[in-house]
Amino acid sequence: MAEPMISYAWHAIQWQQLAQLHEEQRLPHALLLGGAPGIGKLRFARALLATLLCEQPKGFQACGACQACQLHASGSHPDLRELTPEEGKRQIGIDQVRSLQQFTAQSAHRDGGRKLALIHPAEAMNAYTANAVLKTLEEPAGDTVLILLSHSPSQLLPTIRSRCMQMNFPLPVREQALTWLETQLGGGDSAERLLDESGGRPLAALQLFEADGLAQWQRQDEALAALVAGRKDAVALAEEWQEQDSIELLDWWLRRLSSLIRHKSAGQPMTTDIWLPFAVLPDERLHGFMDEVLSVRAKLLRGAALNKRLLLEKLLLDWQSMLRSHV
Ligand SMILES: [Zn+2]
């Protein structure tokens, strides 16, 4: 018998809240789980789906043994659909949403069972697909529960948000996140550093460890310092960086900029000394540059892939000249 999937310990309050609603038979037909990426919302959603599908739940927990649990574990439960962008794509396709509409219009395969659907992340829907999903929210056919997971609920259409019960998932308490991460790493002393670098998000920290991300980030830190010192040129660096996942790269840059701002205003330590010379820049310049990075990020998300190298080059030149013009 497989162990049933349970949510992370730091989500006990949210889990309890849903257990209570379920007991009172007030579980909503549409749930929006919102919070930063890398804190375990997907696992929470899947544990919830397993529990709602289970035919012999123990309290508010899937048994892991009944036929429904086995179907769920093998990924073949007929009353469950998961929508997420197909491999290599950033958006959920309209065909995927159409098949969801058909699914919600049918009755459940298992006797007296529910139909469940999970969409993650919800911001991977464009206005067109989001409107198609809205239609399914407006006409709940029978006992359907739709779970939307979002790393950034404020980006969603207000009409989507207003039709869902929204649950927020804050960052886990540091001690709890650290204990979990240390267990995953099996000791070692890098847990604190990984967690700091990941902004307190334990799953993101583990992923960073697995991808040897600290070394990668250190190379990026050093490259930017070399650029500013005139030991590296923007064109060559843009050439190098265009080979990387540009969204990840820009997210790293944004995190560095916000921790620099926090360092300046609240004296929070930086995870690397390399960035300290940048602290001479005034806050408004740093914020202005963050806006620039955000706008490049948005362009790349919309698929302006052809201009990737040029966009990076422009950012690098602006960053270089900003510090030069200041000193
Ligand atoms: Zn079960």
Boltz pocket constraint, residues with backbone or C-beta under 6 A from the ligand:
constraints:
  - pocket:
      binder: B
      contacts: [[A, 50], [A, 53], [A, 54], [A, 55], [A, 56], [A, 57], [A, 62], [A, 63], [A, 64], [A, 65], [A, 66], [A, 67], [A, 68], [A, 69]]
      max_distance: 6.0
